[in-house]
Amino acid sequence: MKFRHLPALALLGATAAHAADAGYQDAASFLAAAGSTSIESFEATAARARNLNAITTPLLTISTTGTPIGVQTGPDTPETGFGASAVDGSHYVSVYLPGLPQGTIRFDLARPSTSFGLYLTDVGEADGQILLRTNAGAFTTDLVVGTHPPLLANGNVRFVGLTQTQAFTQVFLTVQGVDDAYGLDKVYVSAVPEPGSAALLGLGLAGLWVRRRR
């Protein structure tokens, strides 16, 4: 009789991190749907010029096959940022493929997640779409999070993101604009509890309930 609530408590711990399948262009709406998140703002990442090497942080790794990426510690440090800037601190990731569509970069997440969002700066100054895609769940085909024209002003700041009911471990960002250098910063990731951790949380809550009943 005292353990009647144990399965329900364990289920609550296992499913609390899941969100609806949706795309966002507003940070407040995204955060309300995503719940608890972790943020990567690249402040601990050393500056480097744009190249084809990956950028690795505790939360994620950004990789590319053809579009140079780098870490800026200021609008034009260590190289020209072309109008992009940081939105949280002074560091941000700079992306630029001269004279061509900007192509796709990949985010490999350190843990499975159901939410992903980030700020883009100085993007949408050339015709094309901005797309997000995951490696599992509802958005394994491209989700359109921006369409241009209308073209945006130099130095603009925008938010894009998505949530899914199914966890994913990779996100792909595509910017189609030709010669449309841009920056990205303040990446939000929502981690899914490990099954063992969720079960332990449920057992702990059940234990507290039993003690109070006694």
Secondary structure, 3 states (H helix, E strand, C coil): CCCCCHHHHHHHHHHCCCCCCEEECCHHHHHHHHCCCEEECCCCCCCEEEECCCEECCCEEEEECCCCEEEECECCECCCCCCCCCCCCCCEEEECCCCCEEEEEEEEEEEEEEEEEEEEECCCCCCEEEEEEECCCCCCCCEEEEEECCCCCCCCEEEEEEEEEEEEEEEEEEEEEECCCEEEEEEEEEECCCHHHHHHHHHHHHHHHHHHHC
